[in-house]
Amino acid sequence: MRIKRILAATVVLASLTTLAACEDGDPGRSATVPPGIGSPSAPAPAPASLAEAQKYVQQYASCEKMGTEPGDSRLPLTDLTTVGTWSVTERGVCTDRTEHGEIIFYMASDMKEFQAGYKQRVMDKIAAGNGSYGLNSRVFVGKNFAVTPTETKTALALATSELRILTCNPTFGVPKGYKKEQALVDGCVLSDFVGSTDGSGSPNFETPQEDPAAAGGASAKPGQPAQGSLGLPRADSLGELKALVHPHTVDCTNMSTAPDAVAVESIDYTPVVQGELLGWGIKERAICGDAAGDRRAHNLNWLDVVRDMKMLQTKAKAAQQADLKDDGRLKATASRLLVGQNIAVETNSPSIRHGLYQLQFLTLNCEPGFSAPAGYRLEKSQVEGCVLTNYER
């Protein structure tokens, strides 16, 4: 069995919930060459106390009135961790007066244990369905301490220090031109790239691509290729498509190609493709999940091998526009169409879509005026008025 996949090196920054108190931001630094590009990495700072850690941070950002009380009102409601976990020996918070935020400090006796604890937190959040958790990480680490600023401008300032941002979401990739270092635990990376959902973080200096959603195509999105696609997956049969997505992304333990099974839909699951497959450009189609039984249908997802991708996208655009007509929003039960070169997957599960983005699938979006922030993939679809993207509002 041969699966043709083109894996892209891109920044896939999802847009859903991230660190509740550590990933908001104001407009960031201007698009000039970021500090430190091309220079060797300096040794990680290792202050002997919380007071020394504060002094180090004060070289780069405002940090006043350090407090260490557990009930300090400046601490976020959903704090990253507490004393006694992840080897944290002391925690503090100071006021970032300049940017009207806070900076939280964690002194750690074992930085590898701290990073492992953060990685596990990210993995747990992803497993619970929050696939974008930690993409816009604000966890800056040194040799024996970590800080989490609440403001993007402060994060940009700290990125010029020897502290590094710890990111453990497996979909994250460091853009060209930024420092990329090995973390102390596998599956995580250290960098000086500050991501953000609103484009106010670090500038992305990779070659821009025309934004097909912009009028006249004159606009450009940072982080995209000058032309063409960063790569989409391919499979030449349902067997190859199943092997590509099962079991880590789409559970196809129960899979059927029977016409009556494929045509199943429920109050919770509405497929994109409905009716005669030939009119949708579909060559082969299967359904994965449990259509019926002791409880109502669940985990329904559809796999398509496509003979005419333009026809499929044209029909899907019409269906999407009909759904948007009433209130400008897609129904929660409506599946989204994620496409590859000659394959597609239909799902209404955000966590499954997140997994498919890792496999380089992109979703078809035909919302009028839709655009994506810097750092997300945004490519031309085969029909006018739609784009292919991994960004979701």
PEPEWO-V97008 format. One record per backbone hydrogen bond with DSSP energy under -1.0 kcal/mol. CO is the residue of the C=O (numbers start at 1). NH is the residue of the N-H. Records with the same first field share a line. If there is no record, write none. Layout:
BEGIN
CO->NH / NH
END
This chain:
BEGIN
4->234
19->22
30->32
34->37
36->39
45->143
49->53
50->54
51->55
52->56
53->57
54->58
56->59
57->60 / 61
64->95
67->93
69->72
72->75
82->85
85->88
87->109
88->84
90->107
92->105
93->67
94->103
95->64 / 97
96->101
101->96
102->150
103->94
104->148
105->92
106->146
107->89 / 90
110->114
111->115
112->116
113->117
114->118
115->119
116->120
117->121
118->122
119->123
120->124
121->125
122->126
123->127
124->128
125->130
126->129
129->131
130->133
132->135
134->137
138->140
139->166
140->147
141->164
144->108
145->142
146->106
147->140
148->104
151->155
152->156
153->157
154->158
155->159
157->160
158->161
164->141
165->191
167->189
169->172
175->178
181->190
185->188
189->167
190->181
191->165
194->202
206->223
209->221
211->214
214->217
215->218
219->211
221->209 / 224
222->375
233->341
237->241
238->242
239->243
240->244
241->245
242->246
245->249 / 250
254->289
256->287
258->262
259->263
261->264
269->266
270->335
277->280 / 282
278->281
281->307 / 308
284->305
286->303
287->256
288->301
290->298
298->290
301->288
302->346
303->286
304->344
305->283 / 284
308->312
309->313
310->314
311->315
312->316
313->317
314->318
315->319
316->320
317->321
318->322
319->323
320->324
321->325
324->328
331->334
333->270
336->347
337->364
338->345
339->362
342->306
343->340
344->304
345->338
346->302
347->336
349->353
350->354
351->355
352->356
353->357
354->358
356->361
357->360
362->339
363->389
365->387
367->370
373->376
377->390
379->388
383->386
387->365
388->379
389->363
END
